[in-house]
Amino acid sequence: MPPAHATQPAEPGLDERSLRAAFGRFATGVAFVTTEVDGTPLGLIVSSFAAVSLQPPLVSFCPSRDSITWQRMRRAGRFAIHVLAARHGGFARRAAPPGADRFAEPDVLRDALASLECDVEAEHAAGDHWIVVGQVRRLRLAADTEPLVYHAGRFGGFQPH
């Protein structure tokens, strides 16, 4: 019997398009991950930000293994995660594509819902992505609490019940 972690053949109909649709059914927040390398600001829009641990304070996000931006960012050994507000939907749409000018709207960094400055704690290969774990060193919270939400390939707001 193969080990539990061994890759098994996919079921018929378990294609990338179906998986993307299934994964898209889970609503997530949106964050802008930034750092600076050799004086150059670098950043990624992610919907994979997650809290990992309170003690020690750890967070994670998952950039694509093909991301040239993350390949450059990892050299810094640190990053900041800026949790985006609903009002940042236009920015997220413009900044998400590869090659976008992600620093054309500097106010986003100043008025994010939360900003967490982190040191890279670990990086794990996981399929076609990396799982990056960071230890939080400093944080800032904004009074605004209207998060930007990503669901089914679209950005939107959150409507509490």
C-alpha positions in Angstrom: 0.0 0.0 0.0 1.5 3.4 -1.0 2.0 6.0 1.8 -0.9 8.3 2.6 0.9 11.3 1.2 1.6 9.6 -2.2 0.0 11.2 -5.2 -3.0 9.1 -6.5 -4.4 9.2 -10.0 -7.2 11.7 -10.3 -10.8 10.6 -10.6 -12.5 11.1 -14.0 -13.9 14.6 -14.2 -11.4 15.9 -11.5 -9.9 18.4 -13.9 -8.3 21.8 -13.2 -11.5 23.7 -14.3 -13.7 21.7 -12.0 -11.2 22.1 -9.1 -11.0 25.8 -9.6 -14.8 26.0 -9.6 -15.0 24.0 -6.4 -12.2 26.0 -4.6 -14.0 29.2 -5.7 -17.1 28.2 -3.7 -15.1 29.0 -0.6 -15.2 32.8 0.1 -11.9 34.2 1.3 -10.5 37.5 2.3 -8.0 39.3 0.1 -4.5 40.6 1.1 -1.7 42.4 -0.5 1.7 40.9 0.5 4.6 43.3 0.1 8.3 43.5 0.7 11.3 45.4 -0.6 14.4 43.9 -2.2 17.4 46.1 -3.1 15.2 49.2 -2.8 12.5 47.9 -5.1 9.0 47.4 -3.7 7.4 44.0 -4.6 3.9 42.7 -4.0 1.3 40.0 -4.6 -2.4 40.0 -4.3 -3.4 36.7 -2.5 -6.7 35.1 -1.3 -4.8 32.4 0.6 -3.8 34.4 3.7 -4.6 32.5 6.9 -4.0 32.7 10.6 -1.9 29.7 11.7 -1.1 30.2 15.4 -1.4 32.7 18.3 1.6 31.3 20.2 3.9 31.9 18.5 2.0 34.4 16.2 2.2 32.8 12.8 0.4 33.4 9.5 0.6 31.9 6.0 -0.1 32.5 2.4 0.4 30.5 -0.8 2.0 32.0 -3.8 2.3 30.1 -7.1 5.5 28.2 -7.6 5.6 29.9 -11.1 5.4 33.4 -9.5 8.5 35.4 -10.6 7.5 38.1 -8.0 7.6 35.6 -5.1 10.9 34.3 -6.4 12.3 37.8 -6.0 10.4 38.6 -2.7 11.6 35.6 -0.8 15.2 37.0 -0.8 14.1 39.6 1.6 13.4 37.1 4.4 10.4 39.2 5.5 7.1 40.5 4.2 4.1 42.5 5.3 0.5 41.3 4.8 -2.1 44.1 4.2 -5.7 42.9 4.7 -7.7 44.7 2.1 -11.0 46.5 2.7 -14.1 46.3 0.5 -13.2 49.7 -0.9 -10.0 48.2 -2.3 -11.8 45.9 -4.8 -10.8 48.0 -7.8 -7.2 48.0 -6.7 -7.2 44.3 -6.2 -8.6 43.7 -9.8 -6.0 46.0 -11.3 -3.1 44.7 -9.2 -3.8 40.9 -9.5 -2.5 40.2 -13.1 1.1 39.4 -13.6 3.1 42.6 -14.5 0.6 45.0 -13.0 1.9 48.2 -11.2 1.0 47.1 -7.7 2.3 50.3 -6.1 0.4 52.8 -8.2 -2.1 53.3 -5.3 0.1 53.8 -2.2 -2.9 54.7 0.0 -3.8 51.0 0.0 -0.8 50.3 2.3 -1.8 53.1 4.7 -5.5 52.2 5.0 -5.6 48.4 5.0 -7.8 46.8 7.6 -4.8 45.3 9.2 -1.1 45.2 8.4 1.2 42.5 9.8 5.0 42.7 9.5 6.5 39.2 9.4 9.7 37.3 9.1 9.7 34.2 6.9 9.6 31.3 9.3 9.2 28.4 6.7 8.4 27.7 3.1 7.0 24.4 2.0 6.4 23.1 -1.5 2.8 22.0 -2.0 1.8 21.0 -5.5 1.9 24.1 -7.8 2.2 26.5 -4.9 4.4 27.3 -1.9 3.1 27.5 1.6 4.9 30.4 3.2 4.7 30.7 7.0 5.6 34.0 8.7 6.1 35.0 12.3 4.3 38.2 13.1 6.7 40.9 14.5 4.5 44.0 14.4 0.9 44.8 13.5 -1.4 47.7 12.9 -5.2 47.7 13.0 -7.6 50.1 11.3 -11.0 51.1 12.7 -12.7 50.1 9.4 -13.9 46.5 9.4 -15.5 46.0 6.0 -13.3 43.3 4.4 -12.8 42.7 0.7 -14.0 39.2 -0.1 -13.1 36.9 -3.1 -15.7 34.3 -4.2 -16.3 32.5 -7.4 -13.6 34.5 -9.3 -15.1 37.9 -8.2 -14.3 40.5 -5.6 -17.1 41.9 -3.3 -18.0 43.0 0.1 -19.3 41.2 3.2 -22.9 41.4 4.3 -23.4 40.3 7.9 -26.7 38.5 8.8 
